[in-house]
């Protein structure tokens, strides 16, 4: 009769534990994504930490550029009202002012990538 030695050793032994807290909602989302990947949570989180991509928060300059775009969107909404009330030529003159700002913001975000 042969001696039972238990589970065979893993090729690579995990040596360090890294723990972190999540909300219940985050836990459900992580469990769902792990099951879609057909992995347990530990393997899924390990793979995401090493190979996954986390989008960083916007820098203050990027937030300012986005605020400019929002302001321009509001201006364009007003231009549509002006075009309906006073005519297209009057609205086009105002649009020319906004167009250069829009171009600057688009160039900023395109060159950032």
N, C-alpha and C positions, 0 to 999 in steps of 0.2 A: 504494500500500500504506500502511495506517495504522500509526502507531507504537504499540506495545504499552506501556501505561503502568502495568500492574500492578493490584493490588487498589484499588478505589475507597476514598477515605477514609471513616472512620466518622463518623456524625453527632455522636457524643459520644466524645471521646478519653479513655481511662483513663490518668491521669497518675501515680498513686502505687501502689506495690506494698506490700501488707501480707501477710507470711508468718507462719505459725505451725506448730508441730509437733503431730502427732496420733499415736496408737498405730495399729498395723496394723488392729486391730478397728474403731477409730473411722473409719479411712480406708475400710474396706469398707462400713460403715454409711452414710457420707457419699456414697460412689459409688452405692450402691443407691438412696438417696433422690434423688440428682440424676438418675439414670436414670429413676426413676418420674416425676419432674417434667419429663422430656424436656429437660434442660438439662445443660450441661457443669458441672463442679465449680465453676469460677470464678463462673459466673453464679448457680448455686444458692447458693453461700456468700454472694455479694454480696446476693442477694435476702433470704436468711435474716438477714443482719446488719442490713439496713435495715428489713425489714417483719416479720421473725419475732419470736416472743416467747420469751424465756428466763425461766424461773421462777427467781426469786432463792432463795437458801438461807434457811432459817428463821432468824428472829431468836431470841436467847436466851429471850425471853418466850414465843414460840410453841413452842419446844422444851419449856419447862416445862409449858405447857398440854397438850401431847401426852403428856408423861410422866404427868400427872394422869389423862388418859384411859386410859392403859395400866394404871395402878394401879387405877383403877375397874373396868376389865375383869377384872382379877384378883379384885377384891373381889366382883364379880357372880358369877364362877365359884364362889367360896366360898359365896356366898349360895344358889346352886342346890344345893350339897351340903347346906347347913344346912336348906333347905326340904325336901329329901328325908328328912333324918334327924330334924329336930325339929319340922317342920310349917311351913306357909306363914305363919302369923301372926307367928312369931318372926323369920322371914326378912324379912318386910315391914318390920318395925321397923328392921332394919339397912339396908334399901334406902332408906328415907326419908332417911337421912344422906347417902348417895351421890348421891341424886337432885339435891339442891341444887348439889353440886359439878359434876355433869354439865351442869346448866342454865347455870352460870357459864361453863364452857368453851365450850359451844355459842354462847352470846352473844358471847364474845370473838372466835371465829372468824367469825361471821356479820357482825359490825360491822367487822371488819378489811377486808372486801371492799369 
